[in-house]
């Protein structure tokens, strides 16, 4: 929400704060991707991240980069292992690999919007203009009333 208040345009999944932001911004001012809650629940029943990895060359190259490392000299093979072959928890328990194609599409849409300066600026300004609902005063008032159940003068 802080990024939104400063004009950032969100690329993200429809969860957490993004749900509230989406309610005031709409689809046209965010780049959403990923499974919905019911889709994720259904997918978990027979989810095989290794199969996605094997079928999608771009996903495979991306995930393998974790194993090979980056220019920082570190290996992130533990993350690679957790995404594909974890034994202490379900592999890719957050369904990250399932969201990868949608993420790539969202990034393409964001780059296209960024290339249209007027559109990008309008989206950014819309984010700023609609962010007032997330002001701390409103949040504290709602917490006081709905969670803490204490009197609060507005």
C-alpha positions as CSV (number, residue, x, y, z in Angstrom):
1,X,0.0,0.0,0.0
2,X,2.9,2.3,0.7
3,X,4.2,1.7,-2.8
4,X,0.7,2.4,-4.2
5,X,0.6,5.7,-2.3
6,X,3.8,6.7,-4.1
7,X,2.4,5.9,-7.5
8,X,3.8,2.4,-8.0
9,X,1.7,0.1,-10.1
10,X,1.4,-3.4,-8.6
11,X,2.3,-6.7,-10.3
12,X,1.0,-9.3,-7.9
13,X,-1.4,-12.1,-6.9
14,X,-4.8,-11.4,-5.6
15,X,-4.2,-12.0,-1.9
16,X,-3.4,-10.0,1.2
17,X,-3.4,-6.2,0.8
18,X,-3.7,-6.6,-3.0
19,X,-7.3,-7.7,-2.5
20,X,-8.1,-4.4,-0.9
21,X,-6.1,-2.4,-3.4
22,X,-7.9,-4.2,-6.3
23,X,-11.3,-3.2,-4.8
24,X,-10.4,0.5,-5.2
25,X,-8.2,0.2,-8.3
26,X,-9.9,-2.4,-10.5
27,X,-8.2,-4.6,-13.1
28,X,-7.1,-1.7,-15.3
29,X,-4.7,-0.3,-12.7
30,X,-2.9,-3.4,-11.5
31,X,-1.3,-6.4,-13.2
32,X,-2.7,-9.4,-11.4
33,X,-1.7,-13.0,-12.1
34,X,-1.9,-16.3,-10.4
35,X,-4.4,-18.9,-9.1
36,X,-7.5,-17.9,-7.3
37,X,-8.0,-19.6,-3.9
38,X,-10.5,-22.2,-5.2
39,X,-8.1,-23.0,-8.1
40,X,-5.2,-23.4,-5.8
41,X,-7.2,-25.7,-3.5
42,X,-8.2,-27.9,-6.5
43,X,-4.6,-28.0,-7.9
44,X,-3.1,-29.0,-4.6
45,X,-5.0,-32.4,-4.8
46,X,-2.6,-33.6,-7.6
47,X,0.1,-31.0,-7.8
48,X,3.4,-32.1,-9.4
49,X,5.8,-29.2,-9.7
50,X,8.4,-31.4,-11.3
51,X,6.0,-32.1,-14.2
52,X,5.6,-28.3,-14.8
53,X,9.4,-28.0,-14.6
54,X,9.9,-30.7,-17.2
55,X,7.3,-29.4,-19.6
56,X,8.2,-25.6,-19.7
57,X,11.7,-24.8,-20.9
58,X,11.6,-21.2,-19.7
59,X,10.5,-22.2,-16.3
60,X,13.2,-24.9,-16.2
61,X,15.9,-22.4,-17.1
62,X,14.6,-19.9,-14.5
63,X,14.4,-22.5,-11.7
64,X,17.8,-24.0,-12.7
65,X,19.4,-20.6,-12.3
66,X,18.8,-21.0,-8.6
67,X,20.8,-24.2,-8.6
68,X,23.6,-22.7,-10.8
69,X,23.7,-19.4,-8.8
70,X,24.0,-15.8,-9.8
71,X,26.9,-13.3,-10.0
72,X,26.8,-13.0,-6.2
73,X,28.7,-16.3,-5.9
74,X,26.1,-18.0,-3.8
75,X,24.2,-21.1,-4.7
76,X,20.5,-21.3,-4.0
77,X,20.2,-25.0,-4.6
78,X,18.2,-25.4,-1.4
79,X,15.5,-23.3,-3.0
80,X,15.7,-25.3,-6.2
81,X,15.4,-28.5,-4.1
82,X,12.4,-27.2,-2.1
83,X,10.6,-26.2,-5.3
84,X,11.0,-29.5,-6.9
85,X,11.8,-32.3,-4.5
86,X,11.1,-31.2,-0.9
87,X,10.7,-34.0,1.6
88,X,9.9,-32.2,4.8
89,X,6.9,-30.4,3.2
90,X,5.1,-30.6,-0.1
91,X,7.4,-29.5,-3.0
92,X,6.5,-26.0,-4.1
93,X,4.0,-25.7,-1.3
94,X,3.0,-22.2,-2.4
95,X,2.4,-23.2,-6.0
96,X,4.9,-20.7,-7.3
97,X,5.7,-22.8,-10.4
98,X,2.0,-23.0,-11.3
99,X,1.9,-19.2,-11.2
100,X,5.0,-18.7,-13.4
101,X,3.2,-18.5,-16.8
102,X,0.7,-16.0,-15.4
103,X,3.6,-14.0,-13.9
104,X,5.4,-13.8,-17.2
105,X,2.2,-12.6,-18.9
106,X,1.7,-10.0,-16.2
107,X,5.2,-8.7,-16.7
108,X,4.6,-8.5,-20.5
109,X,1.5,-6.5,-19.9
110,X,3.3,-4.2,-17.5
111,X,6.1,-3.6,-20.0
112,X,3.6,-2.8,-22.7
113,X,1.8,-0.3,-20.3
114,X,5.1,1.2,-19.3
115,X,5.9,1.8,-23.0
116,X,2.8,3.9,-23.3
117,X,3.8,6.9,-21.2
118,X,0.3,8.5,-21.0
119,X,-1.2,5.2,-19.9
120,X,1.5,4.4,-17.3
121,X,1.3,7.9,-15.8
122,X,-2.5,7.7,-15.6
123,X,-2.3,4.3,-13.8
124,X,0.3,5.8,-11.4
125,X,-1.8,8.8,-10.7
126,X,-4.9,6.7,-10.2
127,X,-2.9,4.6,-7.6
128,X,-2.0,7.8,-5.7
129,X,-5.5,9.3,-5.9
130,X,-7.2,6.1,-4.7
131,X,-4.7,5.4,-1.8
132,X,-6.3,7.7,0.7
133,X,-8.6,4.9,1.9
134,X,-5.5,3.2,3.3
135,X,-4.5,6.2,5.5
136,X,-3.5,5.3,9.1
137,X,-6.3,7.3,10.6
138,X,-8.9,5.1,9.0
139,X,-7.1,1.9,9.8
140,X,-6.8,2.8,13.5
141,X,-10.4,3.8,13.7
142,X,-11.5,0.5,12.2
143,X,-9.2,-1.5,14.5
144,X,-10.5,0.4,17.5
145,X,-14.1,-0.3,16.5
146,X,-13.9,-3.8,15.0
147,X,-11.0,-5.5,16.7
148,X,-10.1,-3.7,20.0
149,X,-13.7,-2.7,20.7
150,X,-12.7,0.6,22.3
151,X,-14.3,4.0,21.8
152,X,-12.6,6.1,19.2
153,X,-13.4,9.7,18.3
154,X,-13.3,10.4,14.6
